[in-house]
């Protein structure tokens, strides 16, 4: 079961990788009971979709994967970060 630190590290790694590919430096991890449900990156630059924030991408992927509406994804935690280096 990943710790909070490991989940945050995954968000940092996602943000860093996204920045390396020319995207914005944001990553997010959606997890429940130690299981990663979904991840997301800020994909506004590549999709030209102003709602493609990392948190929204993770929630979209998580609700799709769980086949449930967003309000029923709880209790889940969302770890997110901005990587400026």
N, C-alpha and C positions, 0 to 999 in steps of 0.2 A: 504494500500500500504506500503510495508516494506521500511524502510529508508536504506540509505547506511550502517549505523552502524548495523542494524539488518541483512542485507545481509552478511556483513563481519562476524558478530557473528555466523551465520549459517555455513559459511566456516570454522571458528575456531572450532565449534562443530563437524563438519564432520572430520576435521583433527585429533582432539583429539580422537574421537571414532575409527578412523582407526588405530591410534597408539595403542590404548587399545587392538585391535584385532590382533596386531602383524604386521600391515602394516606401511608404511612410514607416517610421520606426515603432510600430505598435503591434503587440501580440496578445492573445488572450487564450486562457484554458478554462473550460467548463468541466467541473468534476463533481461527483457525488459518491460518498462512502469510499473514497480512495480510488475510484475508477474514473479515468479520463473519459468523459462523454464525447467531447468535441474540442477542437481548437479553431482559432481564427486569426487572421492577420488583417491589417488595414489594407484594403484592396481598392481604395478610391482611385488611385493613380492609374491602375491597369484596367479597371472596369468602367471608369467615369461615372460611377454610381455614388452619389453623396451619402448614401446610407450604409456603405460598405465598411463601417468601422470594425475593428477587430472584435469587440464585444458582440456586436450584432451578428457578425459572421459566425462566431462560436455558438451563439444562441440559435441562429437559423440551422446550423448543422446539427446541433444537439436535439432540437425539436424534431427535425427530420429523422434523425437516427433513432430517437425514442418513439417516434410516431405519436407525439402528444402535443397539445397546444402549449405555447410558452408559459402560461400561468400555471401549468401542471408540472413543469420541469423541476420546480422546487421540491425538496430542499437541495439545492445544488450551489456550489461555490464558484465564483468567477474570479480567476487570478488574471490580472492584466498588467502590462508595463509599457513604458516608453523607453527605448534604447537610443541614447543620443551619441554613443561612441561608435 
